[in-house]
Amino acid sequence: MWFVYVIYSKSYDRVYIGMSESPEKRLLGHNSGETKSTKGFRPWVLIYKESIGSRENARKREKYLKSGIGREFIKNLKK
């Protein structure tokens, strides 16, 4: 089972969208500095997680959330 997740850095008002088989474990990686693109914006909190069946479909959903309309959806999650 794959997931699409959104994490948020309140300190920097920054959002990161990703996909993983284990979003909670992945969040630990983001907060420990293992991911270069998120290392400088710690701490991160998980604000959204969506269960998707396959890796391929998770990638499609991730791309959608990174689009303009997807970003609007995410903006409403931060409120």
Rosetta constraint file for C-alpha pairs under 8 A:
AtomPair CA 1 CA 21 HARMONIC 6.06 0.50
AtomPair CA 1 CA 51 HARMONIC 7.10 0.50
AtomPair CA 1 CA 52 HARMONIC 6.51 0.50
AtomPair CA 1 CA 53 HARMONIC 5.31 0.50
AtomPair CA 1 CA 54 HARMONIC 6.42 0.50
AtomPair CA 1 CA 55 HARMONIC 7.95 0.50
AtomPair CA 2 CA 19 HARMONIC 7.07 0.50
AtomPair CA 2 CA 20 HARMONIC 5.76 0.50
AtomPair CA 2 CA 21 HARMONIC 4.50 0.50
AtomPair CA 2 CA 22 HARMONIC 7.56 0.50
AtomPair CA 2 CA 51 HARMONIC 6.14 0.50
AtomPair CA 2 CA 52 HARMONIC 5.21 0.50
AtomPair CA 2 CA 53 HARMONIC 5.84 0.50
AtomPair CA 2 CA 54 HARMONIC 5.90 0.50
AtomPair CA 2 CA 55 HARMONIC 5.86 0.50
AtomPair CA 2 CA 58 HARMONIC 6.35 0.50
AtomPair CA 3 CA 19 HARMONIC 5.50 0.50
AtomPair CA 3 CA 20 HARMONIC 5.41 0.50
AtomPair CA 3 CA 21 HARMONIC 5.84 0.50
AtomPair CA 3 CA 22 HARMONIC 7.26 0.50
AtomPair CA 3 CA 23 HARMONIC 6.82 0.50
AtomPair CA 3 CA 49 HARMONIC 6.50 0.50
AtomPair CA 3 CA 50 HARMONIC 5.40 0.50
AtomPair CA 3 CA 51 HARMONIC 4.55 0.50
AtomPair CA 3 CA 52 HARMONIC 5.34 0.50
AtomPair CA 3 CA 53 HARMONIC 7.98 0.50
AtomPair CA 3 CA 58 HARMONIC 6.37 0.50
AtomPair CA 4 CA 17 HARMONIC 7.39 0.50
AtomPair CA 4 CA 18 HARMONIC 5.79 0.50
AtomPair CA 4 CA 19 HARMONIC 4.28 0.50
AtomPair CA 4 CA 20 HARMONIC 6.55 0.50
AtomPair CA 4 CA 23 HARMONIC 7.82 0.50
AtomPair CA 4 CA 49 HARMONIC 5.77 0.50
AtomPair CA 4 CA 50 HARMONIC 5.26 0.50
AtomPair CA 4 CA 51 HARMONIC 6.67 0.50
AtomPair CA 4 CA 52 HARMONIC 7.11 0.50
AtomPair CA 4 CA 58 HARMONIC 5.98 0.50
AtomPair CA 4 CA 59 HARMONIC 7.96 0.50
AtomPair CA 4 CA 61 HARMONIC 7.10 0.50
AtomPair CA 4 CA 62 HARMONIC 6.15 0.50
AtomPair CA 5 CA 17 HARMONIC 5.85 0.50
AtomPair CA 5 CA 18 HARMONIC 5.43 0.50
AtomPair CA 5 CA 19 HARMONIC 5.88 0.50
AtomPair CA 5 CA 20 HARMONIC 7.72 0.50
AtomPair CA 5 CA 23 HARMONIC 6.55 0.50
AtomPair CA 5 CA 46 HARMONIC 7.30 0.50
AtomPair CA 5 CA 47 HARMONIC 7.77 0.50
AtomPair CA 5 CA 48 HARMONIC 5.48 0.50
AtomPair CA 5 CA 49 HARMONIC 4.35 0.50
AtomPair CA 5 CA 50 HARMONIC 6.36 0.50
AtomPair CA 6 CA 15 HARMONIC 6.84 0.50
AtomPair CA 6 CA 16 HARMONIC 5.71 0.50
AtomPair CA 6 CA 17 HARMONIC 4.59 0.50
AtomPair CA 6 CA 18 HARMONIC 6.49 0.50
AtomPair CA 6 CA 46 HARMONIC 6.08 0.50
AtomPair CA 6 CA 47 HARMONIC 5.78 0.50
AtomPair CA 6 CA 48 HARMONIC 5.01 0.50
AtomPair CA 6 CA 49 HARMONIC 6.50 0.50
AtomPair CA 6 CA 74 HARMONIC 7.98 0.50
AtomPair CA 7 CA 15 HARMONIC 5.80 0.50
AtomPair CA 7 CA 16 HARMONIC 5.31 0.50
AtomPair CA 7 CA 17 HARMONIC 6.57 0.50
AtomPair CA 7 CA 27 HARMONIC 7.76 0.50
AtomPair CA 7 CA 44 HARMONIC 5.95 0.50
AtomPair CA 7 CA 45 HARMONIC 5.32 0.50
AtomPair CA 7 CA 46 HARMONIC 4.39 0.50
AtomPair CA 7 CA 47 HARMONIC 5.53 0.50
AtomPair CA 7 CA 48 HARMONIC 7.01 0.50
AtomPair CA 8 CA 13 HARMONIC 7.09 0.50
AtomPair CA 8 CA 14 HARMONIC 5.79 0.50
AtomPair CA 8 CA 15 HARMONIC 4.60 0.50
AtomPair CA 8 CA 16 HARMONIC 6.44 0.50
AtomPair CA 8 CA 44 HARMONIC 5.32 0.50
AtomPair CA 8 CA 45 HARMONIC 5.34 0.50
AtomPair CA 8 CA 46 HARMONIC 6.46 0.50
AtomPair CA 8 CA 47 HARMONIC 6.54 0.50
AtomPair CA 9 CA 13 HARMONIC 5.51 0.50
AtomPair CA 9 CA 14 HARMONIC 5.14 0.50
AtomPair CA 9 CA 15 HARMONIC 6.40 0.50
AtomPair CA 9 CA 41 HARMONIC 6.32 0.50
AtomPair CA 9 CA 42 HARMONIC 6.37 0.50
AtomPair CA 9 CA 43 HARMONIC 5.94 0.50
AtomPair CA 9 CA 44 HARMONIC 4.71 0.50
AtomPair CA 9 CA 45 HARMONIC 6.59 0.50
AtomPair CA 10 CA 14 HARMONIC 6.88 0.50
AtomPair CA 10 CA 43 HARMONIC 7.83 0.50
AtomPair CA 10 CA 44 HARMONIC 7.51 0.50
AtomPair CA 11 CA 41 HARMONIC 7.40 0.50
AtomPair CA 11 CA 42 HARMONIC 7.70 0.50
AtomPair CA 11 CA 43 HARMONIC 7.53 0.50
AtomPair CA 12 CA 41 HARMONIC 6.32 0.50
AtomPair CA 14 CA 41 HARMONIC 7.62 0.50
AtomPair CA 16 CA 38 HARMONIC 7.72 0.50
AtomPair CA 17 CA 62 HARMONIC 6.78 0.50
AtomPair CA 17 CA 65 HARMONIC 7.37 0.50
AtomPair CA 17 CA 66 HARMONIC 7.09 0.50
AtomPair CA 18 CA 62 HARMONIC 6.38 0.50
AtomPair CA 19 CA 23 HARMONIC 7.36 0.50
AtomPair CA 19 CA 58 HARMONIC 6.52 0.50
AtomPair CA 19 CA 59 HARMONIC 7.03 0.50
AtomPair CA 19 CA 62 HARMONIC 6.78 0.50
AtomPair CA 20 CA 26 HARMONIC 7.03 0.50
AtomPair CA 22 CA 26 HARMONIC 6.16 0.50
AtomPair CA 23 CA 27 HARMONIC 5.99 0.50
AtomPair CA 23 CA 49 HARMONIC 7.59 0.50
AtomPair CA 24 CA 28 HARMONIC 6.56 0.50
AtomPair CA 24 CA 46 HARMONIC 7.99 0.50
AtomPair CA 25 CA 29 HARMONIC 6.59 0.50
AtomPair CA 26 CA 30 HARMONIC 6.37 0.50
AtomPair CA 27 CA 31 HARMONIC 6.20 0.50
AtomPair CA 27 CA 44 HARMONIC 7.31 0.50
AtomPair CA 27 CA 45 HARMONIC 7.56 0.50
AtomPair CA 27 CA 46 HARMONIC 7.21 0.50
AtomPair CA 28 CA 32 HARMONIC 6.04 0.50
AtomPair CA 29 CA 33 HARMONIC 6.37 0.50
AtomPair CA 29 CA 34 HARMONIC 5.29 0.50
AtomPair CA 29 CA 35 HARMONIC 6.71 0.50
AtomPair CA 30 CA 34 HARMONIC 5.93 0.50
AtomPair CA 30 CA 35 HARMONIC 5.52 0.50
AtomPair CA 30 CA 38 HARMONIC 6.15 0.50
AtomPair CA 30 CA 39 HARMONIC 6.57 0.50
AtomPair CA 30 CA 42 HARMONIC 7.67 0.50
AtomPair CA 30 CA 44 HARMONIC 7.20 0.50
AtomPair CA 31 CA 39 HARMONIC 7.18 0.50
AtomPair CA 31 CA 42 HARMONIC 5.85 0.50
AtomPair CA 31 CA 43 HARMONIC 5.74 0.50
AtomPair CA 31 CA 44 HARMONIC 6.13 0.50
AtomPair CA 32 CA 39 HARMONIC 7.67 0.50
AtomPair CA 33 CA 38 HARMONIC 7.19 0.50
AtomPair CA 33 CA 39 HARMONIC 4.53 0.50
AtomPair CA 33 CA 40 HARMONIC 7.84 0.50
AtomPair CA 33 CA 42 HARMONIC 7.91 0.50
AtomPair CA 34 CA 39 HARMONIC 6.95 0.50
AtomPair CA 35 CA 39 HARMONIC 5.79 0.50
AtomPair CA 36 CA 40 HARMONIC 7.88 0.50
AtomPair CA 38 CA 42 HARMONIC 7.01 0.50
AtomPair CA 47 CA 77 HARMONIC 7.07 0.50
AtomPair CA 47 CA 78 HARMONIC 7.54 0.50
AtomPair CA 48 CA 77 HARMONIC 7.65 0.50
AtomPair CA 52 CA 57 HARMONIC 6.57 0.50
AtomPair CA 52 CA 58 HARMONIC 5.57 0.50
AtomPair CA 53 CA 57 HARMONIC 6.87 0.50
AtomPair CA 53 CA 58 HARMONIC 7.33 0.50
AtomPair CA 54 CA 58 HARMONIC 6.17 0.50
AtomPair CA 55 CA 59 HARMONIC 6.18 0.50
AtomPair CA 56 CA 60 HARMONIC 6.47 0.50
AtomPair CA 57 CA 61 HARMONIC 6.22 0.50
AtomPair CA 58 CA 62 HARMONIC 6.06 0.50
AtomPair CA 59 CA 63 HARMONIC 6.21 0.50
AtomPair CA 60 CA 64 HARMONIC 6.28 0.50
AtomPair CA 61 CA 65 HARMONIC 6.22 0.50
AtomPair CA 62 CA 66 HARMONIC 6.31 0.50
AtomPair CA 63 CA 67 HARMONIC 6.43 0.50
AtomPair CA 64 CA 69 HARMONIC 7.68 0.50
AtomPair CA 64 CA 70 HARMONIC 5.63 0.50
AtomPair CA 65 CA 69 HARMONIC 7.30 0.50
AtomPair CA 65 CA 70 HARMONIC 3.83 0.50
AtomPair CA 65 CA 71 HARMONIC 5.87 0.50
AtomPair CA 65 CA 73 HARMONIC 7.73 0.50
AtomPair CA 65 CA 74 HARMONIC 7.54 0.50
AtomPair CA 66 CA 70 HARMONIC 5.75 0.50
AtomPair CA 66 CA 71 HARMONIC 5.98 0.50
AtomPair CA 67 CA 71 HARMONIC 6.07 0.50
AtomPair CA 68 CA 72 HARMONIC 6.46 0.50
AtomPair CA 69 CA 73 HARMONIC 6.55 0.50
AtomPair CA 70 CA 74 HARMONIC 6.38 0.50
AtomPair CA 71 CA 75 HARMONIC 6.04 0.50
AtomPair CA 72 CA 76 HARMONIC 6.62 0.50
AtomPair CA 73 CA 77 HARMONIC 6.85 0.50
AtomPair CA 74 CA 78 HARMONIC 6.82 0.50
AtomPair CA 75 CA 79 HARMONIC 7.25 0.50
